[in-house]
Amino acid sequence: MLNNFVPNVVYPERYFRRKHMLSWDLFLHNANCVKQYDQFFEQGRNCIGDLGHNTIEKVNATLRMMAYGVLADFIDNN
C-alpha cells in the first residue's frame, strides 16, 4: 500500500503497470466507478470506530481474486 498508493510513490508507474497490467490512471478510474456503484467499496469504520480498508485496497484485492481465482485469505497474507 505505501509503495504504490500514496502521492510520493516509491516505484515508477511502469512497475505498477507491469504488476497490475493496467495504468495507474485507469486503475483509479475503475476504483472510483466501483465505489460509486457499490457502497461496500467505501472505507468505513468497524464497531469500535477503527477505519477499515480503503477503496483502493478493496479494489486491488478484488482484481487479484478475479485474475488469479484464489481465496481472499491467501491474498491478504502476501
HURA-V89462 format. One record per run of one state. SS is the DSSP state (H for helix, E for strand, L for the rest). FROM is the first residue (numbers start at 1). LEN is the number of residues. If there is no record, write none. Layout:
BEGIN
((SS FROM LEN) (SS FROM LEN))
END
This chain:
BEGIN
((L 1 12) (H 13 8) (L 21 3) (H 24 14) (L 38 1) (H 39 3) (L 42 3) (E 45 1) (L 46 5) (E 51 1) (L 52 3) (H 55 14) (L 69 3) (H 72 5) (L 77 2))
END
